[in-house]
Amino acid sequence: MSLKAMSSAEMVLVSGPWVNPGPAHDAIVATPILAALLPVVTAHHRALHERQKSSDRAQNAEYTALVDESSRCDERHDSGVRAVFHYLTARAALLGAMGESGDALLELRDFLLPEGLEHARKSYLAEAGQAELLRSRLTQEPAKKKALKDIAVGRTNILAVVEMWQKEAERLREIETEKAALATPTGPSAAELLALRNQWVRTARSFRTLGQMAGLDAATQSLLFGTMAALEKAATARAKKAQADAPEAPEEPIV
């Protein structure tokens, strides 16, 4: 079995009871040969643990901030979509009630939102995709773009509202990309993490050897090293399975 096959989280889980107050720590302090190595064990445990915590805190805070921002962007996007849809529909109805044709407004509405209010119910990435398609359609039909600009809404116009929701949709695409990037662990570099893990493995291995030399009873041995043995066994089995499941390298062609 190999301690190196364990994850960093499993390593911290093993050494936590050794260095933190509790029965295992008390048993170590009461065993001089183990107590002598305890400061080194503590230092390597905390180094690995702190790296994990700082990485997790930064990643979780950043992810939470992105989730909050995406909710705000989506609300502005959806509000813009609903407002334009209802505004153009209502103006067309008013024209109809006055004996005039509102068909041009309905045509503009359907040009902007071919799926109606469903555009405000799509996923973030789908909303971004629809906004990009609309941007392309507006570029191809400048007359419709001018018509939208000519429809005043307070101190602005319909085109400005459309451009607002397009901007929010594009930011939603960026946020989704940033959230996906957070799936890649952050924190120490691969070399730094490897060094911390190797330090922990060497220390834990020595600690177990000293425990075997100390003549501890079975109950104390289990208290101190039972979790370590179980996690090491499971990690070794995982590593062997991953190796067995890996595709074989293709044979070199004979030339």
C-alpha positions as CSV (number, residue, x, y, z in Angstrom):
1,M,0.0,0.0,0.0
2,S,1.1,3.6,-0.6
3,L,0.4,6.7,1.3
4,K,1.2,8.7,-1.8
5,A,-2.0,7.4,-3.4
6,M,-4.1,9.3,-0.8
7,S,-5.6,12.6,-1.7
8,S,-4.5,15.7,0.2
9,A,-7.9,15.8,1.9
10,E,-7.4,12.3,3.1
11,M,-3.9,13.1,4.4
12,V,-5.3,16.0,6.4
13,L,-8.1,13.8,7.7
14,V,-5.5,11.3,9.0
15,S,-3.2,13.7,10.8
16,G,-5.9,16.0,12.1
17,P,-6.6,13.8,15.2
18,W,-2.9,13.6,15.9
19,V,-2.3,17.3,16.2
20,N,-5.7,18.6,17.5
21,P,-6.9,18.1,21.1
22,G,-8.6,14.7,21.6
23,P,-7.9,11.1,22.6
24,A,-5.4,10.4,19.8
25,H,-3.4,13.6,20.6
26,D,-3.4,12.7,24.3
27,A,-2.1,9.2,23.5
28,I,0.7,10.7,21.4
29,V,1.7,13.2,24.1
30,A,1.8,10.3,26.6
31,T,4.2,8.3,24.4
32,P,7.7,10.0,24.5
33,I,8.9,8.5,21.2
34,L,5.9,9.9,19.4
35,A,5.7,13.1,21.3
36,A,9.3,13.9,20.1
37,L,8.1,13.9,16.5
38,L,4.8,15.7,17.1
39,P,6.1,19.2,16.3
40,V,7.2,18.1,12.9
41,V,3.9,16.2,12.3
42,T,2.0,19.3,13.4
43,A,4.0,21.6,11.1
44,H,3.5,19.4,8.0
45,H,-0.2,18.8,8.8
46,R,-0.8,22.6,9.1
47,A,1.1,23.5,6.0
48,L,-1.0,21.1,3.9
49,H,-4.2,22.0,5.7
50,E,-3.7,25.8,5.4
51,R,-3.0,25.5,1.6
52,Q,-6.3,23.7,1.2
53,K,-8.3,26.1,3.3
54,S,-6.9,29.2,1.7
55,S,-7.6,27.7,-1.8
56,D,-11.1,26.7,-0.8
57,R,-11.9,30.1,0.7
58,A,-10.8,32.0,-2.3
59,Q,-12.5,29.7,-4.7
60,N,-15.8,29.6,-2.8
61,A,-15.9,33.4,-2.3
62,E,-15.2,34.0,-6.0
63,Y,-17.8,31.5,-7.1
64,T,-20.4,33.0,-4.8
65,A,-19.7,36.5,-6.1
66,L,-20.1,35.2,-9.7
67,V,-23.4,33.5,-8.8
68,D,-24.7,36.7,-7.3
69,E,-23.6,38.8,-10.3
70,S,-25.2,36.3,-12.7
71,S,-28.5,36.6,-10.9
72,R,-28.4,40.4,-11.2
73,C,-27.5,40.2,-14.9
74,D,-30.2,37.8,-15.6
75,E,-32.8,39.9,-13.9
76,R,-31.8,42.9,-15.9
77,H,-31.8,40.9,-19.1
78,D,-35.2,39.3,-18.4
79,S,-36.8,42.6,-17.3
80,G,-35.6,44.2,-20.6
81,V,-37.0,41.4,-22.7
82,R,-40.4,41.4,-20.9
83,A,-40.6,45.2,-21.0
84,V,-39.9,45.5,-24.8
85,F,-42.3,42.6,-25.6
86,H,-45.2,44.1,-23.6
87,Y,-44.5,47.7,-24.7
88,L,-44.5,46.9,-28.4
89,T,-47.6,44.7,-27.9
90,A,-49.5,47.4,-26.0
91,R,-48.6,50.1,-28.5
92,A,-49.8,48.0,-31.3
93,A,-53.1,47.3,-29.5
94,L,-53.6,51.0,-28.8
95,L,-53.1,51.8,-32.5
96,G,-55.6,49.1,-33.4
97,A,-58.1,50.6,-30.9
98,M,-57.7,53.9,-32.7
99,G,-58.3,52.4,-36.1
100,E,-54.7,52.4,-37.1
101,S,-52.4,49.5,-37.9
102,G,-50.0,48.3,-35.3
103,D,-48.6,45.6,-37.6
104,A,-45.2,47.3,-38.0
105,L,-44.7,47.2,-34.2
106,L,-45.7,43.6,-33.9
107,E,-43.3,42.8,-36.8
108,L,-40.5,44.5,-34.8
109,R,-41.5,42.7,-31.7
110,D,-41.4,39.3,-33.4
111,F,-38.1,40.2,-35.1
112,L,-36.5,40.9,-31.8
113,L,-38.2,38.0,-29.9
114,P,-39.2,35.3,-32.3
115,E,-40.0,33.0,-29.3
116,G,-41.8,35.7,-27.4
117,L,-41.4,35.7,-23.6
118,E,-39.6,32.3,-23.8
119,H,-36.4,34.4,-24.4
120,A,-36.6,35.4,-20.7
121,R,-36.9,31.8,-19.5
122,K,-33.8,30.3,-21.2
123,S,-30.5,29.2,-19.6
124,Y,-27.8,31.8,-19.3
125,L,-25.8,30.4,-22.2
126,A,-28.9,30.2,-24.3
127,E,-29.8,33.8,-23.6
128,A,-26.3,34.8,-24.6
129,G,-26.6,32.8,-27.8
130,Q,-30.0,34.5,-28.7
131,A,-28.5,37.9,-28.0
132,E,-25.6,37.2,-30.3
133,L,-28.0,36.1,-33.1
134,L,-30.1,39.2,-32.7
135,R,-27.0,41.4,-32.9
136,S,-26.2,39.7,-36.2
137,R,-29.8,40.2,-37.5
138,L,-29.8,43.9,-36.6
139,T,-26.5,44.4,-38.4
140,Q,-28.0,42.8,-41.5
141,E,-31.2,44.9,-41.3
142,P,-30.2,48.5,-40.5
143,A,-33.8,49.7,-41.3
144,K,-35.2,47.8,-38.3
145,K,-32.4,49.0,-36.1
146,K,-33.3,52.6,-37.1
147,A,-37.0,51.9,-36.4
148,L,-36.2,50.7,-32.9
149,K,-34.1,53.8,-32.3
150,D,-37.0,56.0,-33.4
151,I,-39.4,54.5,-30.8
152,A,-38.9,56.7,-27.7
153,V,-39.2,55.3,-24.2
154,G,-38.9,58.1,-21.6
155,R,-35.4,59.7,-22.2
156,T,-34.2,56.7,-24.2
157,N,-35.5,54.4,-26.9
158,I,-36.3,50.7,-27.6
159,L,-32.9,50.1,-29.3
160,A,-31.1,51.2,-26.1
161,V,-33.1,48.7,-24.0
162,V,-32.3,45.9,-26.5
163,E,-28.6,46.8,-26.4
164,M,-28.8,46.7,-22.6
165,W,-30.2,43.2,-22.5
166,Q,-27.6,42.1,-25.1
167,K,-24.8,43.4,-22.9
168,E,-26.2,41.6,-19.9
169,A,-26.5,38.4,-21.9
170,E,-22.9,38.6,-23.0
171,R,-21.8,39.1,-19.4
172,L,-23.8,36.0,-18.5
173,R,-21.7,34.1,-21.0
174,E,-18.5,35.4,-19.5
175,I,-19.6,34.5,-16.0
176,E,-20.4,31.0,-17.0
177,T,-16.9,30.6,-18.5
178,E,-15.4,32.0,-15.3
179,K,-17.5,29.7,-13.1
180,A,-16.3,26.7,-15.2
181,A,-12.7,27.8,-14.8
182,L,-13.2,27.6,-11.0
183,A,-13.7,23.8,-11.4
184,T,-9.9,23.7,-11.8
185,P,-8.3,23.7,-8.4
186,T,-6.5,26.9,-7.4
187,G,-4.0,27.6,-4.8
188,P,-0.4,26.2,-4.6
189,S,1.3,25.2,-7.8
190,A,1.6,21.6,-8.7
191,A,5.3,21.6,-7.6
192,E,4.4,23.3,-4.3
193,L,1.6,20.9,-3.6
194,L,3.8,17.9,-4.4
195,A,6.4,19.1,-2.0
196,L,3.9,19.5,0.8
197,R,2.4,16.1,0.1
198,N,5.8,14.4,0.1
199,Q,6.7,16.1,3.4
200,W,3.5,14.8,4.9
201,V,4.1,11.2,3.5
202,R,7.6,11.0,4.9
203,T,6.6,12.3,8.3
204,A,3.5,10.1,8.5
205,R,5.5,7.0,7.5
206,S,8.1,7.7,10.2
207,F,5.4,8.4,12.7
208,R,3.8,5.0,12.1
209,T,7.1,3.3,12.3
210,L,7.8,4.9,15.7
211,G,4.3,3.9,16.8
212,Q,5.1,0.3,16.0
213,M,8.4,0.6,17.9
214,A,6.7,2.1,20.9
215,G,4.9,-1.2,21.9
216,L,1.5,0.4,22.0
217,D,-1.5,-1.8,22.8
218,A,-3.9,-2.8,20.0
219,A,-6.5,-0.2,21.0
220,T,-4.1,2.7,20.9
221,Q,-2.6,1.4,17.6
222,S,-6.1,1.4,16.2
223,L,-6.8,4.8,17.6
224,L,-3.7,6.4,16.1
225,F,-3.3,4.5,12.8
226,G,-6.7,2.8,12.1
227,T,-8.0,5.6,9.9
228,M,-4.6,5.9,8.2
229,A,-4.6,2.2,7.3
230,A,-8.2,2.2,6.0
231,L,-7.7,5.3,3.8
232,E,-4.4,4.1,2.5
233,K,-6.0,0.8,1.5
234,A,-8.9,2.5,-0.2
235,A,-6.5,4.9,-2.0
236,T,-4.3,2.1,-3.2
237,A,-7.3,0.2,-4.6
238,R,-8.4,3.3,-6.4
239,A,-4.9,3.8,-7.9
240,K,-4.8,0.2,-9.1
241,K,-8.2,0.4,-10.6
242,A,-7.3,3.6,-12.4
243,Q,-4.2,2.0,-13.8
244,A,-6.1,-1.1,-14.9
245,D,-8.8,1.0,-16.6
246,A,-6.3,3.2,-18.4
247,P,-6.2,2.4,-22.2
248,E,-3.1,0.6,-23.3
249,A,-0.6,2.5,-25.3
250,P,-0.7,1.6,-29.0
251,E,2.0,-0.6,-30.2
252,E,4.8,0.9,-32.2
253,P,4.3,0.2,-35.9
254,I,6.8,-2.2,-37.5
255,V,8.8,-0.5,-40.2
